[in-house]
Amino acid sequence: MTRSEHELSRRAFLEGTTVAVVAATTLNVDLGAQSPPTVAIAVESQVPRTTIRLTVNGVAERVEVEDRWTLVELLRDRLGLTGTKIGCDRGECGACTVLVDDKPAYACSQLAVWMDGREVTTVEGLARNGVLTPLQQAFIDHDAPQCGFCTSGQLMTATAFLKNTPKPTAADVRSALAGNLCRCASYNHYVDAVLAAAGTGPVRGTGGAQ
């Protein structure tokens, strides 16, 4: 095929494609005017839903959830508990950590329907009547939060850790917090704060955790 024949064939192909697209668009518009509500709405109405009962921060909840929702979506979007953050949204950074039956869990990796009959504690459930827990106060005293985005997840992991390890070493704390990333690199401050809350760390201002 000569160059001129190739260009002619290409031009004919493009012109034909343009006509086909315009015709298809026109046809869709005409059909849309006569058809019922959009497909998107129909698909949305077919999403499976389940009613679950769970306890969140000591309060019994009965909630209808979409079966595809994660726990972090339920907490933030339905229950308004935005202290639980969405970071990586794939179970790697720990920003969304909450307690499920007193054990740390990544809320982005737990389906909401799995929480039926379970007890969930978020960062909003730590303080009582406006009084911070010793761990929360230690976070403040040791300047642990920097940007603060990972702080709620760090608190929840550390809370569960101290219940099981009341007298930890610095190495114990580092190991426990390994699944919670801090992009501000405030790791030593978090370790100092947890040790201080446990009564095994240095007095504020005497240096970092050893």
C-alpha positions as CSV (number, residue, x, y, z in Angstrom):
1,M,0.0,0.0,0.0
2,T,1.4,3.4,-1.0
3,R,1.6,6.2,1.6
4,S,-1.2,8.2,-0.1
5,E,-3.4,5.0,0.0
6,H,-2.5,4.5,3.7
7,E,-3.4,8.1,4.6
8,L,-6.7,7.8,2.7
9,S,-7.6,4.6,4.5
10,R,-6.7,6.1,7.8
11,R,-8.8,9.2,7.1
12,A,-11.8,7.0,6.0
13,F,-11.4,5.0,9.2
14,L,-11.4,8.1,11.4
15,E,-14.4,9.6,9.6
16,G,-16.3,6.4,10.0
17,T,-15.5,6.1,13.7
18,T,-16.6,9.7,14.3
19,V,-19.9,9.0,12.6
20,A,-20.4,5.9,14.7
21,V,-19.6,7.7,17.9
22,V,-22.0,10.6,17.1
23,A,-24.7,8.1,16.1
24,A,-24.3,6.1,19.3
25,T,-24.3,9.2,21.4
26,T,-27.5,10.4,19.8
27,L,-29.1,7.0,20.1
28,N,-28.3,6.9,23.9
29,V,-29.7,10.3,24.4
30,D,-32.9,9.4,22.6
31,L,-33.2,6.1,24.5
32,G,-32.4,7.8,27.8
33,A,-35.4,10.1,27.4
34,Q,-37.7,7.1,27.2
35,S,-36.0,4.8,29.8
36,P,-36.6,4.5,33.5
37,P,-34.1,5.8,36.2
38,T,-30.4,5.4,35.5
39,V,-28.5,2.1,35.8
40,A,-26.3,3.5,38.6
41,I,-29.4,4.0,40.8
42,A,-30.7,0.6,40.0
43,V,-27.3,-1.0,40.9
44,E,-27.1,1.0,44.1
45,S,-30.5,-0.3,45.3
46,Q,-29.3,-3.9,44.7
47,V,-26.3,-3.7,47.1
48,P,-26.8,-6.3,49.9
49,R,-27.5,-4.8,53.3
50,T,-27.4,-6.4,56.8
51,T,-28.6,-5.1,60.1
52,I,-26.0,-5.6,62.8
53,R,-25.9,-5.0,66.5
54,L,-22.6,-4.0,68.2
55,T,-21.4,-1.9,71.1
56,V,-19.3,1.2,70.2
57,N,-17.6,3.0,73.1
58,G,-20.0,1.4,75.6
59,V,-23.1,2.4,73.6
60,A,-25.3,-0.3,72.0
61,E,-25.9,0.3,68.3
62,R,-28.3,-1.2,65.8
63,V,-27.2,-0.3,62.3
64,E,-28.1,-1.3,58.8
65,V,-24.9,-1.5,56.8
66,E,-24.0,-2.3,53.2
67,D,-22.2,-5.7,53.1
68,R,-19.3,-4.1,51.3
69,W,-18.6,-1.4,54.0
70,T,-15.5,-1.6,56.1
71,L,-15.5,-0.9,59.8
72,V,-13.7,2.4,59.3
73,E,-16.5,3.5,56.9
74,L,-19.1,2.6,59.4
75,L,-17.4,4.5,62.2
76,R,-16.6,7.6,60.2
77,D,-19.4,7.9,57.7
78,R,-22.4,6.4,59.6
79,L,-21.5,7.0,63.3
80,G,-19.6,10.2,63.0
81,L,-16.5,8.9,64.9
82,T,-13.9,10.6,62.8
83,G,-11.1,10.2,65.3
84,T,-10.4,6.9,63.5
85,K,-8.3,8.0,60.5
86,I,-8.0,6.5,57.0
87,G,-4.4,6.4,56.0
88,C,-3.2,3.7,53.5
89,D,-6.7,2.0,53.4
90,R,-5.0,-1.4,53.0
91,G,-3.9,-2.5,56.4
92,E,-0.4,-1.2,56.4
93,C,-0.1,2.1,58.3
94,G,-2.1,1.6,61.4
95,A,-3.8,5.0,61.4
96,C,-7.2,3.3,61.5
97,T,-6.5,1.1,64.5
98,V,-9.4,0.5,66.9
99,L,-10.0,-2.1,69.6
100,V,-12.3,-5.0,68.7
101,D,-13.1,-6.9,71.9
102,D,-10.1,-5.2,73.5
103,K,-7.7,-6.3,70.7
104,P,-6.1,-3.9,68.2
105,A,-7.5,-4.2,64.7
106,Y,-7.1,-2.2,61.5
107,A,-10.6,-0.9,60.9
108,C,-9.9,-0.5,57.1
109,S,-9.4,-4.3,56.9
110,Q,-12.5,-5.4,58.8
111,L,-15.9,-5.6,57.3
112,A,-18.6,-3.9,59.2
113,V,-20.8,-7.0,59.1
114,W,-18.2,-8.9,61.0
115,M,-18.8,-6.6,63.9
116,D,-22.2,-8.1,64.7
117,G,-22.2,-8.9,68.4
118,R,-18.7,-7.4,69.0
119,E,-17.5,-4.5,71.1
120,V,-15.6,-1.7,69.4
121,T,-13.6,1.0,71.1
122,T,-12.3,4.1,69.3
123,V,-10.2,6.9,70.4
124,E,-13.3,8.8,71.4
125,G,-14.1,6.1,73.9
126,L,-10.8,6.5,75.9
127,A,-11.5,9.6,78.0
128,R,-14.2,9.5,80.6
129,N,-16.2,12.7,81.4
130,G,-13.6,14.8,79.8
131,V,-10.8,13.3,81.8
132,L,-7.9,11.9,79.8
133,T,-6.4,8.5,80.5
134,P,-2.8,8.5,81.8
135,L,-1.6,7.3,78.4
136,Q,-3.4,10.2,76.6
137,Q,-1.9,12.7,79.1
138,A,1.6,11.1,78.6
139,F,1.3,11.6,74.9
140,I,0.7,15.3,75.5
141,D,3.4,15.6,78.1
142,H,6.0,14.0,75.8
143,D,5.0,15.8,72.6
144,A,4.3,12.5,71.0
145,P,1.8,13.9,68.4
146,Q,3.4,15.9,65.6
147,C,0.9,16.3,62.7
148,G,-1.4,14.0,64.8
149,F,-2.7,11.9,61.9
150,C,-1.4,8.6,63.3
151,T,-1.9,9.5,66.9
152,S,-5.3,7.9,67.4
153,G,-4.0,4.6,66.0
154,Q,-0.9,4.8,68.2
155,L,-3.1,5.4,71.3
156,M,-5.3,2.4,70.6
157,T,-2.5,0.0,70.0
158,A,-0.6,1.3,73.1
159,T,-3.8,1.1,75.2
160,A,-4.3,-2.6,74.4
161,F,-0.5,-3.2,74.9
162,L,-0.4,-1.7,78.4
163,K,-3.4,-3.8,79.5
164,N,-1.3,-7.0,78.8
165,T,2.2,-5.6,79.6
166,P,1.9,-3.2,82.5
167,K,5.7,-2.9,83.0
168,P,7.2,-2.8,79.5
169,T,10.8,-2.0,78.4
170,A,11.5,0.3,75.6
171,A,12.1,-2.6,73.3
172,D,8.7,-4.0,74.2
173,V,7.0,-0.7,73.3
174,R,8.9,-0.5,70.0
175,S,7.8,-4.0,69.1
176,A,4.2,-3.3,70.0
177,L,4.0,-0.1,68.0
178,A,5.8,-1.5,65.0
179,G,2.5,-1.8,63.0
180,N,1.7,2.0,63.5
181,L,3.7,4.2,61.1
182,C,4.5,7.8,61.9
183,R,5.3,9.9,58.9
184,C,6.7,12.6,61.2
185,A,9.1,10.1,62.6
186,S,8.1,10.9,66.2
187,Y,8.8,7.3,67.3
188,N,11.0,8.1,70.3
189,H,8.4,10.5,71.7
190,Y,5.7,7.8,71.4
191,V,8.0,5.2,73.1
192,D,8.8,7.7,75.9
193,A,5.1,8.5,76.4
194,V,4.1,4.8,76.7
195,L,6.9,4.1,79.2
196,A,5.9,7.2,81.2
197,A,2.3,6.0,81.4
198,A,3.5,2.6,82.6
199,G,5.8,4.2,85.2
200,T,8.9,2.6,83.7
201,G,10.2,5.5,81.6
202,P,12.5,8.5,82.1
203,V,11.2,11.6,83.9
204,R,10.1,14.3,81.4
205,G,13.1,16.2,80.2
206,T,15.8,13.7,81.2
207,G,16.2,12.3,77.7
208,G,14.8,9.7,75.4
209,A,13.9,6.1,75.9
210,Q,17.0,3.9,76.1
